[in-house]
Amino acid sequence: MFQTILLSALAFVIQASFQQGIKVCQKPSDVSNTSMVDCISGFNQTVCLICPASKESDALQWNKDNEKRPIFRDKYSTNEQYRSLGVNECHDDLYSLRVPNVDVIKKSGKYICQQQGITQATFLIKIQVVPIMSLIHNTLEGRRQIITGEGNRESVQCRISRVLPPITQLWRVNGIDQKRENFNGSTNSLQDFVSTFTFTSSSSYEKIICSCTGQHIRYSEVSAEILIIQTTTQKGVTVSTPSDTSLILTVLLIVVPLMILTIFISTFITCRRKRRNGRPRMNQRIPLPEPPIATKFLDIPIYDCPLDKQDFVYIYGESVVYHRSDVKLTERLPGSGRMQRWRAYLETKSTKGPFFIASTLRDDSTRDDWCELRLFAEYLKNIPKHLNTVDVVGCDTNQIPHYIYTENITYGTLRDFLPKLTEEDPYSQSIYRQQYATSPMLEKSKQLAKFSLEVISGLIFLDSIDEAHSVTLTCSRQFNACYKFDSLVAPSFTSTKCDHPAICATKVLLNENVTCKLYDFNACSSTKKLLSAVDFKTSPQLQWFAPETFLKQAYSRASDSWSTAVFMWEVFSLGITPFNCAGLPEMKSKLEDVPPLCQPKLCPEHLFSEMTSCLQIHPENRPSLNMVKGKITDFIEGKQEDNEDDENYSRYI
């Protein structure tokens, strides 16, 4: 019985790995372009189709049988039903198509790769699953031998699991067909079937076979030997005399389970004895486990807060008092850096609130970090809202871990949106303002300029928050309690300003109105500490830092001008990573170029000139963000037109 269960589990694992792995199909070199290449896939398996054409070529497309128009043209989707498919995700050099979760109804079938209207390869995706089969006799599953007597009436069941109907099941005895059954059902899900075969045992019967075939399954069969027990009569008593094979089988069926049971019991007793010997005696002190770092200070009174208010949660603009238990964390969001974020919501007895983002420090944060986060949260609740920064909706700062709650924006980052700015993408085209000039080039340039203007407006707001709308926080007696165990200098928020070093498209969210909103900014007083912890040799944001920052760890408002110019280059290049380098040595060599970045095709000449001014090596030579904002505003409002002789830009209009 144990062996049967083990074999069934092994077969299930093999089938699961066959169905869930990635199947790669590529046209052999000796096959013509018009010949069909069969691609056998498991159910819900991912298939990668490799077309023998460079993905950098022009006029590439993928076609699907029974579809009147291509499903992909170059790297863009042109059919809403096939948006889940991915193009150029399977091969570094060749044009490819990734087909996830292949099913019978929609995603299987013929796929044709063409270049300039000429067929390069034709693939036929077929689904073929491997059934799991077993024989059941006398309620025992996985039988390989059926022991019976001459003339006995026996019933055997064949269980066929995880197959796609329709299937045909066939019973054979000694190679002769005995019974055939057809099973139908939904072809879009794996199903199980059971067939029963009844026969009268005979000494001529040697082997019984159950097989199954179908359009979407691999031919499989399972068999069992039929052993007839011989009987003799002694003094009127019938005595059964089993054969040698039957006797050996019977012994194995009894001895093997007993051996396994003995090993299991001895192992259990040994582990129990070791556990008992390691248990401390009554007078022995039990060592307490070390708590996680994030909760190490929960029992230490680091704040002067009444016990009955330690679990209070403050939602700005509401008079209802919430508790920490009312906040439900649902999904941890991916990200790097010192903050970790969850999608959360408020749940009371009567209502369930909308989703918001709960941000807190990582588990290895120090007491100094927690105190700074609490002061920053107290500061954030007093700053006014701005159209281009993420709104803060509440905080939880009476006990560690502290949380800052911000609005939940589900439309992705600006970096995710930029590659969609093509003439073939209807969603991106739908957001262009109709009052812009009719030229597609000019419309696109002004839309990108609008993104840049909104981000610069958010940066200027963070740098110039009105003192009348904010408060100056210092470490009073209440906050100095944070440091009564550490010899540290308590931080103070003597400035109401915020910084956002190395602004880039991944740090900008888009709301439903395609408006840019900055997030992940910090107080000016903590910028120096944050930059000192950055490893510029491996930082993914190296290209957006100003030279004085990654060379000398210096930061000023002029550093924002450099980062903003790099951000604008990223926007006008539709999301291309600036400087095209991966390390600090390559970045240093790029600084020798004048200008360090070339002019993007979509960037007007006078805006690129302003970007170049911001990319000066010496910080004192860079213009302020207000000056850059004015140039962009003039371009959007049409107050500053490009030179008619500027061939670098006007030739595209």
C-alpha positions as CSV (number, residue, x, y, z in Angstrom):
1,M,0.0,0.0,0.0
2,F,2.9,2.4,0.9
3,Q,4.6,1.6,-2.4
4,T,1.4,2.3,-4.3
5,I,0.9,5.7,-2.7
6,L,4.6,6.6,-3.4
7,L,4.3,5.6,-7.1
8,S,1.1,7.6,-7.5
9,A,2.7,10.7,-5.9
10,L,5.8,10.4,-8.1
11,A,3.6,10.1,-11.2
12,F,1.7,13.2,-10.1
13,V,4.9,15.2,-9.6
14,I,6.2,14.1,-13.0
15,Q,3.0,15.2,-14.7
16,A,2.9,18.5,-12.8
17,S,6.5,19.3,-13.8
18,F,5.7,18.4,-17.5
19,Q,2.6,20.7,-17.5
20,Q,4.0,23.7,-15.6
21,G,7.5,24.0,-17.3
22,I,8.2,26.3,-20.2
23,K,8.1,24.6,-23.6
24,V,10.4,26.2,-26.2
25,C,9.6,25.6,-29.9
26,Q,11.9,26.7,-32.7
27,K,11.8,25.9,-36.4
28,P,14.6,23.5,-37.4
29,S,17.1,24.8,-40.0
30,D,16.2,22.0,-42.5
31,V,12.5,22.7,-42.4
32,S,10.9,25.1,-44.9
33,N,9.2,28.3,-43.8
34,T,5.8,27.1,-44.9
35,S,6.0,23.7,-43.1
36,M,4.1,23.2,-39.9
37,V,6.2,22.8,-36.7
38,D,4.3,20.8,-34.1
39,C,4.7,22.2,-30.5
40,I,3.4,19.7,-27.9
41,S,2.4,21.5,-24.7
42,G,0.9,20.4,-21.4
43,F,-2.4,21.9,-20.1
44,N,-1.9,25.4,-18.6
45,Q,1.8,25.2,-19.6
46,T,3.8,28.2,-20.9
47,V,5.0,28.0,-24.5
48,C,7.7,30.1,-26.2
49,L,7.7,30.3,-30.0
50,I,11.0,31.4,-31.5
51,C,10.8,33.0,-35.0
52,P,14.0,32.8,-37.2
53,A,14.0,36.6,-37.6
54,S,15.9,39.3,-35.6
55,K,13.7,41.2,-33.2
56,E,15.3,44.4,-34.3
57,S,14.0,44.0,-37.8
58,D,11.1,46.0,-39.2
59,A,7.6,44.9,-40.3
60,L,7.4,41.8,-37.9
61,Q,4.1,40.4,-36.9
62,W,2.5,37.3,-35.3
63,N,-0.8,35.9,-36.7
64,K,-3.2,33.5,-35.2
65,D,-5.5,31.2,-37.1
66,N,-9.1,32.3,-37.4
67,E,-8.0,35.9,-36.6
68,K,-8.5,38.5,-39.4
69,R,-5.7,40.8,-38.2
70,P,-2.3,40.2,-36.6
71,I,-2.3,39.7,-32.8
72,F,1.2,41.4,-32.5
73,R,2.9,43.9,-34.8
74,D,6.6,44.3,-34.0
75,K,6.5,44.5,-30.2
76,Y,3.0,45.9,-29.8
77,S,-0.2,44.1,-29.2
78,T,-2.9,44.8,-31.8
79,N,-5.6,42.4,-30.5
80,E,-7.3,42.9,-27.1
81,Q,-8.0,39.2,-26.7
82,Y,-4.3,38.3,-26.8
83,R,-2.9,41.0,-24.5
84,S,-1.8,38.3,-22.0
85,L,0.7,37.0,-24.5
86,G,4.2,38.5,-24.4
87,V,6.4,39.4,-27.3
88,N,10.3,39.3,-27.2
89,E,10.4,37.7,-23.8
90,C,11.9,34.3,-24.8
91,H,15.0,35.1,-26.8
92,D,17.7,37.7,-26.6
93,D,18.1,38.2,-30.4
94,L,15.3,36.5,-32.3
95,Y,11.6,37.6,-32.5
96,S,9.6,35.5,-30.1
97,L,6.2,35.0,-28.6
98,R,5.4,33.8,-25.1
99,V,2.0,32.0,-24.8
100,P,1.1,31.5,-21.1
101,N,-1.4,29.1,-19.7
102,V,-2.2,27.2,-22.9
103,D,-5.7,25.9,-23.1
104,V,-7.7,24.0,-25.6
105,I,-10.3,26.6,-26.5
106,K,-8.3,29.8,-27.1
107,K,-4.5,29.6,-27.0
108,S,-3.8,26.3,-28.7
109,G,-3.7,26.2,-32.5
110,K,-1.7,27.7,-35.3
111,Y,0.7,30.7,-34.9
112,I,2.4,32.3,-37.9
113,C,5.5,34.6,-37.8
114,Q,5.9,37.0,-40.7
115,Q,8.4,39.6,-41.8
116,Q,7.4,42.1,-44.4
117,G,4.4,39.9,-45.2
118,I,6.6,36.8,-45.9
119,T,6.1,33.8,-43.6
120,Q,9.2,32.9,-41.6
121,A,7.7,30.1,-39.4
122,T,4.4,28.3,-38.7
123,F,3.8,26.7,-35.3
124,L,1.0,24.4,-34.3
125,I,0.5,24.3,-30.5
126,K,-1.1,21.0,-29.4
127,I,-2.1,20.1,-25.9
128,Q,-1.1,16.6,-24.7
129,V,-1.4,15.6,-21.0
130,V,-0.1,12.4,-19.3
131,P,-2.9,10.6,-17.5
132,I,-2.4,9.1,-14.1
133,M,-3.9,5.5,-14.1
134,S,-4.3,2.8,-11.5
135,L,-6.3,-0.4,-11.1
136,I,-8.6,-1.0,-8.1
137,H,-9.5,-4.5,-6.9
138,N,-11.3,-5.2,-3.7
139,T,-11.0,-1.5,-2.7
140,L,-7.2,-1.7,-2.9
141,E,-5.8,0.8,-5.4
142,G,-2.6,0.3,-7.5
143,R,-2.9,-3.4,-8.0
144,R,-0.3,-5.2,-10.1
145,Q,-1.7,-8.7,-9.5
146,I,-5.2,-10.0,-9.1
147,I,-5.3,-13.2,-7.0
148,T,-8.5,-15.2,-7.4
149,G,-9.8,-18.7,-7.8
150,E,-11.0,-20.6,-10.8
151,G,-14.5,-19.5,-11.9
152,N,-14.8,-16.6,-9.5
153,R,-16.7,-13.5,-10.5
154,E,-14.3,-10.5,-10.2
155,S,-14.8,-6.8,-10.6
156,V,-11.9,-4.4,-11.4
157,Q,-12.0,-0.6,-11.6
158,C,-9.7,1.6,-13.7
159,R,-9.2,5.1,-12.4
160,I,-8.0,7.7,-15.0
161,S,-7.0,11.0,-13.4
162,R,-6.2,14.5,-14.7
163,V,-7.2,14.1,-18.4
164,L,-8.8,16.3,-21.0
165,P,-12.0,14.8,-22.5
166,P,-13.1,13.3,-24.7
167,I,-11.3,10.1,-24.1
168,T,-11.8,6.4,-25.0
169,Q,-11.1,3.7,-22.5
170,L,-10.4,0.1,-23.5
171,W,-10.3,-3.1,-21.5
172,R,-8.2,-6.0,-22.9
173,V,-7.6,-9.5,-21.5
174,N,-4.7,-11.5,-23.0
175,G,-4.5,-8.9,-25.8
176,I,-8.2,-9.3,-26.8
177,D,-10.5,-6.3,-26.6
178,Q,-13.3,-6.8,-24.1
179,K,-15.0,-3.5,-23.3
180,R,-14.8,0.1,-24.7
181,E,-16.2,3.3,-23.0
182,N,-16.2,6.9,-24.2
183,F,-16.1,9.7,-21.6
184,N,-17.0,13.3,-22.5
185,G,-16.9,16.6,-20.6
186,S,-15.5,20.1,-20.5
187,T,-12.3,20.4,-22.6
188,N,-11.1,23.4,-20.6
189,S,-10.3,21.6,-17.3
190,L,-8.6,18.4,-16.1
191,Q,-11.1,15.7,-15.0
192,D,-11.1,12.2,-13.5
193,F,-13.0,9.1,-14.8
194,V,-13.6,5.6,-13.5
195,S,-14.4,2.5,-15.6
196,T,-15.5,-0.9,-14.2
197,F,-14.9,-4.3,-15.8
198,T,-16.4,-7.5,-14.5
199,F,-15.2,-11.0,-15.6
200,T,-15.2,-14.6,-14.6
201,S,-11.7,-15.9,-13.8
202,S,-10.3,-18.6,-15.8
203,S,-6.9,-20.4,-15.9
204,S,-6.5,-19.2,-19.5
205,Y,-6.5,-15.5,-18.3
206,E,-3.0,-14.2,-17.8
207,K,-3.1,-10.4,-18.0
208,I,-5.7,-7.6,-17.9
209,I,-4.9,-4.2,-19.4
210,C,-6.7,-0.8,-19.1
211,S,-5.7,1.8,-21.7
212,C,-6.9,5.2,-22.7
213,T,-6.6,7.4,-25.7
214,G,-7.8,10.9,-26.7
215,Q,-7.2,13.9,-28.8
216,H,-5.4,15.8,-26.0
217,I,-3.8,13.0,-24.0
218,R,-0.8,10.7,-24.5
219,Y,-1.6,7.0,-24.9
220,S,-1.3,5.3,-21.5
221,E,-2.1,2.0,-20.1
222,V,-1.9,0.1,-16.8
223,S,-2.0,-3.7,-16.4
224,A,-2.2,-6.5,-13.8
225,E,-1.4,-10.2,-13.8
226,I,-4.2,-12.6,-13.0
227,L,-3.1,-15.4,-10.6
228,I,-5.4,-18.4,-10.2
229,I,-5.1,-20.2,-6.8
230,Q,-5.1,-24.0,-7.2
231,T,-7.4,-26.0,-4.9
232,T,-7.1,-29.7,-3.7
233,T,-9.6,-31.7,-1.6
234,Q,-8.3,-33.6,1.4
235,K,-10.9,-35.8,3.3
236,G,-13.7,-33.6,2.1
237,V,-12.0,-30.4,3.0
238,T,-11.0,-27.9,0.3
239,V,-7.5,-26.6,0.8
240,S,-6.1,-23.7,-1.3
241,T,-2.5,-24.2,-2.5
242,P,-1.1,-21.0,-3.8
243,S,1.7,-20.9,-6.3
244,D,5.3,-19.9,-5.5
245,T,4.8,-16.4,-7.0
246,S,1.6,-15.9,-5.0
247,L,3.3,-17.0,-1.8
248,I,6.2,-14.6,-2.3
249,L,3.8,-11.8,-3.1
250,T,1.8,-12.5,0.1
251,V,4.9,-12.5,2.2
252,L,6.1,-9.2,0.7
253,L,2.7,-7.6,1.2
254,I,2.9,-8.4,4.9
255,V,6.6,-8.0,5.7
256,V,7.3,-4.8,3.9
257,P,4.6,-2.7,5.6
258,L,5.7,-4.2,9.0
259,M,9.3,-3.2,8.3
260,I,8.2,0.4,7.4
261,L,6.1,0.6,10.5
262,T,8.9,-0.6,12.7
263,I,11.3,2.0,11.3
264,F,8.8,4.7,11.8
265,I,8.1,3.7,15.4
266,S,11.8,3.5,16.3
267,T,12.5,6.9,14.7
268,F,9.6,8.4,16.6
269,I,10.8,7.0,19.9
270,T,14.4,8.2,19.3
271,C,13.2,11.7,18.5
272,R,10.9,11.8,21.5
273,R,13.7,10.6,23.8
274,K,16.1,13.3,22.5
275,R,13.5,16.0,22.9
276,R,12.8,14.8,26.5
277,N,16.5,14.8,27.4
278,G,16.9,18.3,26.0
279,R,13.9,19.6,28.0
280,P,15.0,21.8,31.0
281,R,14.4,20.7,34.6
282,M,12.1,22.6,36.9
283,N,14.9,24.6,38.5
284,Q,16.6,25.3,35.2
285,R,16.1,28.7,33.6
286,I,14.5,28.6,30.1
287,P,16.3,30.9,27.7
288,L,13.8,33.2,25.9
289,P,14.0,33.4,22.1
290,E,15.3,36.6,20.6
291,P,12.4,38.6,19.2
292,P,12.6,40.1,15.7
293,I,14.4,43.4,15.5
294,A,11.2,45.3,14.4
295,T,9.5,44.3,17.6
296,K,12.5,44.4,20.0
297,F,11.4,47.7,21.6
298,L,7.7,46.9,21.9
299,D,7.9,46.3,25.7
300,I,10.3,49.2,26.3
301,P,8.5,52.5,27.1
302,I,10.4,54.6,24.6
303,Y,7.5,57.1,24.2
304,D,5.4,59.0,26.8
305,C,2.1,57.6,25.5
306,P,-0.8,56.4,27.7
307,L,-1.4,52.7,27.6
308,D,-5.0,53.1,26.5
309,K,-3.9,55.1,23.4
310,Q,-0.9,53.1,22.2
311,D,-2.9,51.2,19.6
312,F,-4.7,54.3,18.2
313,V,-4.6,54.9,14.5
314,Y,-5.1,58.4,13.1
315,I,-6.9,58.8,9.8
316,Y,-6.7,62.5,8.7
317,G,-10.1,64.2,8.1
318,E,-12.1,61.6,10.2
319,S,-13.4,62.0,13.7
320,V,-13.7,58.2,14.2
321,V,-11.0,56.6,16.5
322,Y,-9.5,53.5,14.9
323,H,-7.3,50.9,16.4
324,R,-4.3,49.0,15.0
325,S,-6.4,45.8,14.8
326,D,-8.8,47.6,12.4
327,V,-6.0,47.9,9.8
328,K,-5.8,44.8,7.7
329,L,-2.5,44.2,5.7
330,T,-3.3,42.1,2.6
331,E,-0.4,42.1,0.1
332,R,3.3,43.0,0.5
333,L,4.4,45.1,-2.5
334,P,7.7,44.5,-4.2
335,G,10.5,47.0,-3.7
336,S,14.0,47.7,-2.4
337,G,15.5,50.2,0.0
338,R,14.8,50.9,3.6
339,M,11.0,51.0,3.4
340,Q,8.6,48.0,3.0
341,R,5.0,48.5,1.9
342,W,1.7,46.7,2.1
343,R,-1.7,47.2,0.5
344,A,-4.1,47.6,3.4
345,Y,-7.6,48.7,4.3
346,L,-9.7,49.6,7.3
347,E,-12.2,47.1,8.5
348,T,-14.8,47.8,11.3
349,K,-17.9,45.9,12.4
350,S,-20.1,47.6,9.8
351,T,-17.8,48.7,6.9
352,K,-14.8,47.9,4.9
353,G,-12.8,50.9,3.7
354,P,-11.0,51.5,0.5
355,F,-7.4,50.3,0.0
356,F,-4.4,52.4,0.9
357,I,-0.6,51.8,1.2
358,A,0.9,51.1,4.6
359,S,4.7,52.0,4.7
360,T,7.1,51.1,7.5
361,L,10.8,50.4,8.1
362,R,12.5,47.1,7.5
363,D,13.2,44.7,10.3
364,D,16.8,45.6,10.7
365,S,16.1,49.3,11.5
366,T,17.6,50.9,14.6
367,R,16.0,52.9,17.4
368,D,17.3,56.0,15.7
369,D,15.5,55.1,12.5
370,W,12.2,54.5,14.3
371,C,12.3,57.8,16.0
372,E,13.1,59.7,12.8
373,L,10.2,57.9,11.1
374,R,7.8,59.0,13.9
375,L,8.9,62.6,13.7
376,F,8.5,62.5,9.9
377,A,5.0,61.1,10.2
378,E,4.1,63.8,12.6
379,Y,5.5,66.3,10.1
380,L,3.6,64.9,7.1
381,K,0.2,65.2,8.7
382,N,0.6,69.0,8.8
383,I,1.8,69.7,5.2
384,P,-0.9,70.7,2.6
385,K,-1.9,68.4,-0.2
386,H,-0.5,68.9,-3.7
387,L,-1.7,67.7,-7.1
388,N,1.7,66.1,-7.9
389,T,2.6,64.4,-4.7
390,V,1.0,61.3,-3.1
391,D,-1.5,62.2,-0.4
392,V,-0.8,61.1,3.2
393,V,-4.1,59.7,4.7
394,G,-3.0,58.7,8.2
395,C,-0.3,57.4,10.5
396,D,0.2,54.9,13.4
397,T,3.1,56.1,15.5
398,N,2.2,55.3,19.1
399,Q,4.0,51.9,19.1
400,I,6.7,50.1,17.0
401,P,6.5,49.3,14.2
402,H,5.3,52.7,13.0
403,Y,3.3,53.1,9.8
404,I,2.6,55.9,7.4
405,Y,-0.6,55.5,5.3
406,T,-0.7,57.0,1.8
407,E,-3.3,56.8,-1.0
408,N,-3.4,53.7,-3.2
409,I,-2.6,54.5,-6.8
410,T,-3.1,51.4,-9.1
411,Y,-2.2,52.8,-12.5
412,G,1.5,51.9,-12.3
413,T,4.6,54.1,-12.6
414,L,5.5,56.5,-15.3
415,R,8.3,54.1,-16.3
416,D,5.7,51.4,-17.0
417,F,3.7,53.9,-19.1
418,L,6.4,55.4,-21.3
419,P,7.0,52.5,-23.7
420,K,3.3,52.6,-24.5
421,L,3.6,56.0,-26.0
422,T,3.4,54.8,-29.6
423,E,1.1,55.6,-32.5
424,E,-0.3,52.1,-32.4
425,D,-1.4,52.1,-28.7
426,P,-5.0,53.4,-28.5
427,Y,-4.9,53.9,-24.7
428,S,-1.9,56.2,-24.9
429,Q,-3.4,58.1,-27.9
430,S,-6.6,58.6,-26.0
431,I,-5.0,60.8,-23.4
432,Y,-3.5,63.3,-25.8
433,R,-5.1,66.7,-25.5
434,Q,-7.1,67.5,-28.6
435,Q,-6.3,71.3,-28.6
436,Y,-2.6,70.5,-29.4
437,A,-1.4,70.8,-32.9
438,T,-2.5,68.0,-35.3
439,S,1.1,66.8,-35.8
440,P,1.5,63.4,-34.0
441,M,5.1,64.4,-33.2
442,L,4.2,67.7,-31.6
443,E,1.3,66.1,-29.6
444,K,3.6,63.4,-28.3
445,S,6.3,66.0,-27.4
446,K,3.9,68.2,-25.5
447,Q,2.4,65.2,-23.6
448,L,6.0,64.3,-22.5
449,A,6.7,67.9,-21.6
450,K,3.5,67.8,-19.4
451,F,4.9,64.8,-17.5
452,S,8.1,66.7,-16.9
453,L,6.3,69.9,-15.8
454,E,4.2,68.0,-13.3
455,V,7.2,66.3,-11.7
456,I,9.1,69.5,-11.5
457,S,6.1,71.2,-9.9
458,G,6.0,68.4,-7.2
459,L,9.8,68.9,-6.5
460,I,9.4,72.7,-6.2
461,F,6.4,72.1,-3.8
462,L,8.5,69.8,-1.6
463,D,11.3,72.4,-1.5
464,S,9.0,75.4,-0.7
465,I,6.2,74.3,1.6
466,D,4.5,77.3,3.1
467,E,5.6,77.8,6.7
468,A,2.0,78.8,7.6
469,H,0.7,75.4,6.7
470,S,3.3,73.4,8.6
471,V,4.9,73.1,12.0
472,T,8.5,72.9,13.1
473,L,9.1,69.7,15.1
474,T,12.0,69.2,17.4
475,C,12.8,66.4,19.8
476,S,10.9,67.6,22.9
477,R,10.9,65.7,26.2
478,Q,8.3,63.3,24.6
479,F,10.6,62.4,21.7
480,N,13.8,62.6,23.7
481,A,12.5,59.5,25.5
482,C,13.5,57.6,22.4
483,Y,17.1,58.1,23.2
484,K,17.3,57.4,27.0
485,F,18.9,54.0,26.2
486,D,21.3,55.2,23.5
487,S,24.0,57.8,23.4
488,L,22.7,59.4,20.2
489,V,21.7,63.0,19.2
490,A,18.0,63.2,18.7
491,P,17.0,64.5,15.2
492,S,15.1,67.7,14.7
493,F,12.9,68.8,11.9
494,T,13.9,72.5,11.9
495,S,13.0,72.7,8.2
496,T,9.6,72.0,6.7
497,K,11.2,71.1,3.3
498,C,11.5,67.6,1.7
499,D,14.0,66.1,-0.7
500,H,13.7,63.6,-3.5
501,P,17.3,62.7,-4.6
502,A,17.7,61.0,-7.9
503,I,14.2,61.5,-9.3
504,C,13.4,59.0,-12.0
505,A,10.4,57.6,-13.8
506,T,10.0,54.6,-11.4
507,K,9.5,57.0,-8.5
508,V,6.5,58.7,-10.2
509,L,3.0,57.2,-10.1
510,L,0.2,57.9,-12.5
511,N,-3.4,58.2,-11.4
512,E,-6.6,57.6,-13.3
513,N,-6.3,61.1,-14.9
514,V,-2.7,60.3,-16.1
515,T,-1.4,62.9,-13.6
516,C,2.1,62.4,-12.2
517,K,2.4,62.0,-8.4
518,L,5.8,61.8,-6.6
519,Y,6.3,59.3,-3.8
520,D,9.1,58.0,-1.6
521,F,10.4,61.5,-0.6
522,N,12.1,62.2,2.7
523,A,12.7,65.1,5.1
524,C,15.8,67.3,4.4
525,S,17.3,66.5,7.8
526,S,17.6,62.8,6.9
527,T,19.0,63.1,3.3
528,K,22.6,63.1,4.3
529,K,22.2,59.9,6.4
530,L,20.3,58.2,3.5
531,L,22.9,59.1,1.0
532,S,25.7,57.8,3.2
533,A,24.1,54.4,3.2
534,V,23.9,54.2,-0.6
535,D,26.4,51.9,-2.4
536,F,26.9,53.8,-5.6
537,K,28.8,50.9,-7.1
538,T,25.6,48.7,-7.2
539,S,22.8,51.3,-6.9
540,P,20.2,50.9,-9.7
541,Q,19.6,54.7,-9.5
542,L,23.3,55.6,-10.1
543,Q,22.5,57.2,-13.5
544,W,20.1,59.8,-12.0
545,F,22.4,61.0,-9.2
546,A,24.4,64.2,-9.8
547,P,28.3,63.8,-10.1
548,E,28.9,65.6,-6.8
549,T,26.6,63.1,-5.1
550,F,28.1,59.8,-6.2
551,L,31.7,61.2,-6.2
552,K,31.7,63.3,-2.9
553,Q,28.3,62.4,-1.3
554,A,27.4,66.1,-1.6
555,Y,23.8,67.1,-2.2
556,S,22.1,70.5,-2.9
557,R,19.2,72.0,-4.9
558,A,21.6,72.1,-7.9
559,S,21.8,68.3,-7.6
560,D,18.1,68.2,-8.2
561,S,18.6,70.2,-11.4
562,W,21.0,67.5,-12.7
563,S,18.6,64.7,-11.7
564,T,15.7,66.5,-13.3
565,A,17.5,66.9,-16.6
566,V,18.3,63.1,-16.6
567,F,14.7,62.4,-15.8
568,M,13.5,64.6,-18.7
569,W,15.9,62.8,-21.0
570,E,14.4,59.5,-19.8
571,V,10.9,60.8,-20.5
572,F,11.6,62.1,-23.9
573,S,13.4,58.9,-24.8
574,L,10.2,56.9,-23.8
575,G,11.8,55.1,-20.9
576,I,15.3,54.3,-22.1
577,T,17.8,54.0,-19.3
578,P,20.1,57.1,-19.5
579,F,23.9,56.9,-20.0
580,N,23.6,53.2,-21.1
581,C,26.1,52.1,-18.4
582,A,25.9,49.7,-15.6
583,G,28.7,50.7,-13.1
584,L,30.5,53.6,-11.5
585,P,33.6,53.5,-13.7
586,E,31.5,53.7,-16.9
587,M,29.5,56.6,-15.3
588,K,32.6,58.6,-14.6
589,S,33.8,58.2,-18.2
590,K,30.4,59.4,-19.5
591,L,31.0,62.7,-17.6
592,E,33.8,63.6,-20.1
593,D,31.3,63.9,-23.0
594,V,29.9,67.3,-23.8
595,P,27.0,67.2,-23.6
596,P,26.8,64.0,-21.5
597,L,23.5,62.9,-23.1
598,C,22.5,63.2,-26.8
599,Q,19.3,64.9,-27.9
600,P,16.2,62.5,-28.0
601,K,14.2,62.5,-31.2
602,L,11.1,63.7,-29.4
603,C,12.8,66.6,-27.5
604,P,12.5,70.1,-28.9
605,E,15.8,72.0,-29.4
606,H,15.2,74.7,-26.7
607,L,14.2,72.2,-24.1
608,F,17.2,70.1,-24.9
609,S,19.3,73.2,-24.5
610,E,17.8,73.7,-21.0
611,M,18.5,70.1,-20.2
612,T,22.2,70.6,-21.3
613,S,22.5,73.6,-19.0
614,C,21.3,71.5,-16.1
615,L,24.0,68.8,-16.9
616,Q,26.9,71.1,-16.1
617,I,29.6,69.5,-14.0
618,H,29.9,72.5,-11.7
619,P,26.7,72.8,-9.6
620,E,26.8,76.6,-9.5
621,N,26.4,76.8,-13.3
622,R,23.1,74.9,-13.4
623,P,19.7,76.7,-13.7
624,S,17.1,76.4,-10.9
625,L,14.1,74.2,-11.3
626,N,11.8,77.3,-11.5
627,M,13.7,78.4,-14.6
628,V,13.3,75.0,-16.2
629,K,9.6,75.0,-15.3
630,G,9.2,78.3,-17.0
631,K,10.8,77.0,-20.2
632,I,8.5,73.9,-20.3
633,T,5.4,76.0,-19.6
634,D,6.2,78.3,-22.5
635,F,6.6,75.3,-24.8
636,I,3.3,73.7,-23.8
637,E,1.4,77.0,-24.1
638,G,3.0,77.7,-27.5
639,K,4.8,80.9,-26.4
640,Q,8.2,79.7,-27.6
641,E,8.4,78.1,-31.0
642,D,11.4,76.2,-32.4
643,N,13.8,77.7,-35.0
644,E,12.6,77.0,-38.5
645,D,16.2,76.0,-39.4
646,D,16.4,73.4,-36.6
647,E,16.6,70.3,-38.7
648,N,17.2,68.1,-35.7
649,Y,13.6,68.5,-34.5
650,S,11.4,70.3,-37.1
651,R,12.0,67.7,-39.8
652,Y,9.8,65.3,-37.8
653,I,6.9,67.7,-37.5
